[in-house]
Amino acid sequence: MALVAAGCGKSPAPQPTAQDLVPDSALSGILLNSNDIDVIMNGAPLIADPVNSAMDDNRNMLPNLNCLGIWHPGETAIYGSPDTPGSWSAVRRQLLRAPGNDQWRSSVVQSVTSYPTPESARDFFAQSADRWAKCTNHTVNITLNDQRLPRWRSGDLDTQPDRLRIPVSRATETATSSCERVLSARANVVIDVLACAPQSSDVRQASAIADRIASHVPTFG
């Protein structure tokens, strides 16, 4: 009887093999090039920084980690240490911004992070959904080197099975920019994007950039 019962049980889900995972070496090629981003940003000329292979760390400016996860992509305090079992293994981040000093009114941050399995990438997505939900309709004032950064305010969180999206505004005494923050998981890769544009009521460029990045990530059956 035991043999019959065992035979009727569910087969374990197949585990991903190395061929089913996006390798760390492929991450840079998943990011969009500056020309593609300029088109998505409606032709705004953005200057691209070199691709960075490390997380950023701004927790000293914004210790509220729920809001830090929305405020900026690729934060080490949010993603944690790569030495932790099941944590990320590699990241590629890039900042693109308008020339000169425009208070970050026109800018994009695109980031892709690899995980050991699709499940661990989805776990990070779920954790992010919980954190972001705790920082909706929230105002943050940050001072850096005795200079106040643009006042930051988040909006309502839109949670979909494969995407987190939240609008953000940045305001100074003289100008306001509108931003969109998007995070999604595809295969074993987390896609993390921020896009800002001046004088716009509904920025959707981060969604477009995240979709395009996702189209570069192979999926496996």
SVG drawing of the C-alpha trace seen along z (x, -y; Angstrom):
<svg xmlns="http://www.w3.org/2000/svg" viewBox="-3 -79 35 81">
<polyline fill="none" stroke="black" stroke-width="0.4" points="0.0,0.0 2.8,-2.3 4.2,-1.9 0.9,-2.6 0.4,-5.8 3.8,-7.0 3.2,-6.5 0.0,-8.6 1.8,-11.5 2.6,-14.7 6.0,-14.7 8.4,-17.4 8.6,-20.5 11.6,-20.4 14.5,-22.5 16.1,-25.1 19.4,-24.1 22.2,-26.4 20.8,-26.6 17.5,-27.9 19.0,-30.9 20.2,-34.2 24.0,-34.3 25.6,-37.2 27.7,-37.8 24.5,-38.6 23.2,-41.3 24.8,-44.3 23.3,-43.2 19.8,-43.2 20.0,-46.9 18.7,-49.4 21.2,-51.5 21.0,-55.3 19.4,-55.8 16.5,-53.5 16.0,-55.4 16.1,-58.8 13.3,-57.6 11.2,-56.3 11.9,-59.6 10.3,-61.5 13.7,-62.5 15.1,-64.1 18.9,-64.1 20.3,-62.2 23.9,-61.7 24.7,-58.1 27.0,-57.2 29.1,-54.0 27.3,-50.8 27.9,-50.1 28.3,-46.6 27.7,-47.5 24.7,-48.4 24.3,-52.0 24.0,-52.9 22.0,-55.9 20.6,-54.7 22.3,-57.6 20.2,-60.0 17.0,-58.0 17.0,-55.5 13.3,-54.7 13.9,-51.5 10.3,-51.2 10.7,-54.5 14.3,-54.0 13.3,-51.0 11.0,-53.3 13.3,-56.4 16.2,-54.8 16.8,-51.5 19.6,-49.2 20.1,-50.0 22.3,-47.6 20.2,-48.1 17.2,-46.8 18.7,-44.0 21.0,-42.9 24.3,-41.1 25.1,-38.8 26.7,-36.4 23.3,-35.5 21.9,-32.2 19.3,-32.8 20.3,-36.4 21.3,-38.2 24.6,-37.3 25.2,-40.3 23.8,-43.7 24.2,-46.1 23.0,-49.7 23.1,-52.8 22.1,-56.4 21.1,-58.6 20.3,-62.3 19.9,-65.6 23.1,-67.6 23.9,-70.3 22.2,-70.7 18.4,-70.4 17.7,-68.9 17.2,-65.5 14.1,-66.6 14.9,-64.5 16.6,-61.3 16.5,-57.5 18.0,-54.8 17.9,-51.3 19.0,-48.3 19.0,-44.5 19.9,-42.0 20.4,-38.3 19.3,-35.7 20.2,-32.0 16.6,-30.9 13.4,-32.4 11.8,-31.7 14.4,-33.8 13.8,-36.7 10.0,-36.4 10.7,-36.3 12.4,-39.7 9.5,-41.0 7.1,-39.9 9.2,-41.5 9.3,-44.7 5.5,-44.8 5.2,-44.6 7.8,-47.4 6.4,-49.7 2.9,-49.4 4.2,-51.0 5.4,-54.1 2.4,-55.2 1.3,-58.9 4.4,-59.7 6.5,-62.9 10.2,-62.8 12.6,-65.7 16.3,-65.0 19.3,-67.2 22.7,-66.5 25.8,-68.5 23.5,-71.2 21.6,-71.4 17.9,-70.3 17.2,-67.9 13.9,-68.2 10.9,-67.3 9.8,-63.8 6.3,-62.4 5.0,-59.0 1.5,-58.3 -0.7,-55.2 0.9,-51.8 -0.3,-49.7 0.5,-46.0 0.2,-43.5 1.2,-39.9 4.4,-40.7 4.9,-44.5 5.0,-47.1 4.3,-50.6 4.2,-53.9 4.1,-57.5 6.5,-60.0 6.8,-63.7 9.9,-65.8 9.5,-69.5 11.7,-72.5 10.6,-76.0 10.6,-76.7 10.1,-73.4 8.4,-70.1 9.1,-66.8 7.0,-63.7 8.5,-60.2 7.5,-56.6 9.0,-53.8 8.7,-50.2 10.0,-46.9 9.4,-43.5 10.8,-40.0 11.4,-37.9 13.1,-34.5 15.9,-34.9 16.3,-38.7 14.8,-41.6 14.2,-44.7 14.3,-48.0 13.6,-51.3 13.1,-55.0 12.2,-57.6 11.5,-61.3 10.4,-64.0 9.6,-67.7 6.1,-69.2 4.4,-65.9 1.2,-64.7 1.5,-61.0 4.9,-59.6 4.8,-56.0 8.4,-55.8 9.7,-53.6 7.0,-51.0 8.1,-51.2 11.7,-50.8 11.0,-47.9 8.9,-46.2 11.7,-46.6 14.3,-45.2 12.0,-42.3 11.8,-41.5 15.6,-41.0 15.3,-38.4 14.7,-34.8 12.0,-32.8 12.1,-29.0 9.4,-26.5"/>
</svg>
